[in-house]
Amino acid sequence: MRFYFEVFKFNFLTELAYPVEMFGFIIRKMIDLGFLIFFWLVVSKTNSNVFDFTRMISYFLISQAVTDLTFSTGAAFGREIQKMINDGQLSNYLLKPVDILKFLFVSFVGSEATITAYAFATLILGLII
């Protein structure tokens, strides 16, 4: 288990090596969220008896968080494995005495730690609202 934690930590620190990219990701997600909030604010103003603004925002925050936490936005984990197969890198991992799925998943989660942290923050905000 310690080995997998070290793999996670290594990939997480690699992600932190590019703080401008991480900041850009957070800004992009906040702009997306801002447009979403603005859209539902306009819809709730025109149909105030049909839509409850806070419930709609809470729903979309929670759904976005679940999407990010399950890594289902672009099937990036599957694409990483496909890329490794095409490049011939997967055979190197298959020769090592590790559980290949745990290893690849932990390294993927470590490299996507920014998305995971943002998703938890969005989920908590959605639950509070």
N, C-alpha and C positions, 0 to 999 in steps of 0.2 A: 504494500500500500504506500509506503514511503517513496518508492520509485515513481509511482504514478503522480504523487504530490509534487515530486521534483520536476517531472515532465510538465505538469501544469504550471508550476512556478517559472520554469524556463520560458515557456511560451507566453506567459503573462508579462514577464519582464521584457521580452522581445516586443510585445505590443506597446509597452510603456516607453520604449525607446523612440517612438515617434509621437510626441505629445501634440504637435500641430495637427496631425491626422486625426488623433483622438478628439481634439477640440473641434475640428471641422465636422466630425461625425455627430457630436452632440449638438452643434449648431444646426446641422441639417435636420436632425430628428425634431428639434424644437421648432424649426420653421414648419415642418410637416404638421406637427401638433398644433401650431398657431393657426395654420390655414384650416385645419379640421375644426378647431374651436370656433373660428370666425364663420365658417360655413354653417355649422349647427346653430350658432347664435342667430344668424339671419333667418334660417328656417324656423327656429322657435319663435322669432318675433312675428313672422307672417302667419304662423299656425300655432298660436299660443295655447289654444285649447286641446291640440292634438299632441304636441311634443313638450316634454319637460326637459329643459336645457341641461340641468345638472345630471339627470338620469342618462341622457344621451352621451354626455361627455364621459361620465363614469363608465358606461358600456364600452365606448371606443378606447378609453385608456386601458381597461382590463383586457379587451380583445387584442390590442396592439402588444401588450405585455406578454400575453400567452403566445402570440405569434413569434415574438422575439425569443422567448424562453425555450420554445420547442424548435428553434432554428428552421422554421418552415417558410421563411420569407423568400428564399431562393434555392433551397436544397443544396446549400453550400457544402455540407458535410459529405453528401453523396458525390458532389462534383470534385471534391478533394480526393476522394478514393478513386474516382475515374481517372483523374489526372495522374495519380500515382501509378495506376495500372498502365496507362499509356506511356508514361516516362520510364517504366521499368523499375520504379523505386519500391514498389510493394514487395517484391521478392526479397529485398534486403531486410525488411521488417519481418517477413515470414520465417527467416532463418534465425532470428533472435528468440531467446527463450522467454518471451513475454506474451501476454494475452493481447493479440493484435487489435481487437475491437476496443478494449479498454484503453490501450495506448493511443490509438488514433483519436478516439473520442476525447480523452483528457487533453491531448495536445490541441485539438480543435477548440475545445471549450476555453482553454488557456489563451489561445490566440483571439478568441471572440469575447474576452472578459469585459470589454467596454460595452458591448451590446447587452451582455447579461446584467451588468450593473445598472445600465439605463432601464432595462426591462423591469428589474425589481423596483426601481424608483417609480416607474410609471404604474406598476401594479399597486404599490402602496398608495400612491396618489389617487388612483381610481377607486380603491377600496375606501379611502377616507371620504371622498366626495360622495 
